[in-house]
Amino acid sequence: MGMNERDGHGQPSGGAAPDKASSPASITPFVPVPAPMRSVRLTPVIWLPGESPPAAAALALSDAAFELCPPMPAPPPPRPFLMPAAPRGAAPMLPPVMLVRLRAYAVVFGGTRGVAATEGRYVAETLPAGLGDDFRAIDAVAPFDLPALDIGGEVLLASATGADTAEGWMATGLPRVAMAEAAFPGRFRYMLPPCGAASLPAAALRGLGIAADRLVPKRPDRAYRCAALWLVLGASPDDLPHPTSLAALRQGQPGAGAARLAITATEPRPVAAAEAMTDLLAGHGFACVAEAAAWPALAGARLVFFWPGVADALLMAGAPGLAAIIAEPDQATSALRRAVLGALHGSLAELPGSASEAAVSGEIALDLSVLTTLLENVPGGGQ
């Protein structure tokens, strides 16, 4: 399917058919005719033990769909510092990214997850993985016996499908917002978890030009009846951001600023010899920026250093070719940072840390000599 919107009979839905050669943003928006108001049962969908949950794929429950991105090969992993890129076999294929509208009034249930149902069926793509056929497990994450609010207009469900954290939403909810907004600027309101004005999700939404009056904060103690509910499918394969969503996040960003950034955590972890490390970074041309203000600054950076505790999701604001040095005291790599830097065709060095016997209890010791070597061997110069 191209970027044309079709109804269930293969005909254009509302207005003239868009030009197939048009970019997503150039498609003429249409005004859907609301379906007649009807009652929506806020009761659990029950099935017999041993049966599969009564769920259906979103495409089978939709009356309009766009292909935002065709199938594409998965990007390679990021290149490690001081080492050649590893040879790679055939790349696995990522599924297409689809934007679909459910054809009937839909309910988004309460709870922390964005579980939706319509026409007596759960929308399969909104069910958390691993629930099996136990309806009590669904009720635990999507309680049905809650007060319901009616939501008009075109709403896109952008709850997290991964972990119920700010970083989990950045990896799975933000990519859907970015791709929908790039295709149809200003068209949708977005239903997502509440976020504070100073939070990383709020900074990312401001970067996309989405004002607070276009957000529908999803309260866990409410259900929502939506006249026109849209979903984005395939934007976070394996709960990681799709490469195309990163390009969408960069739209409208200035791309100017310091080429080298040292980012400090909002909730910093104590580091032994922190003053000496700060001097080392300053001597190599790093500008220091707080995590809360780093999202717009990353668009112009070529090399970043993350102090311990900085969220890996910040890398999603980076530019192609970004090189990153991550102070990783827990000596554990992150799938999110590898996925993002791979999609940016960037490079990654993880600076391990350890408990310092000579330092105050709880401080992290980072090897300054290793950091010096990394800074002197930045791929491409990091300028």
PyMOL commands that set and color helices and strands:
alter all, ss='L'
color gray80, all
select helices_A, chain A and resi 24-26+58-61+124-126+135-141+166-172+174-183+200-207+212-214+237-239+243-250+274-283+291-300+312-317+335-343+368-375+379-382
alter helices_A, ss='H'
color red, helices_A
select strands_A, chain A and resi 55-56+62-69+72-73+79-80+93-94+97-102+106-108+116-118+121-123+148-157+189-192+215-217+223-233+260-264+287-290+303-306+323-328+347-355+364-366
alter strands_A, ss='S'
color yellow, strands_A
deselect
rebuild
show_as cartoon
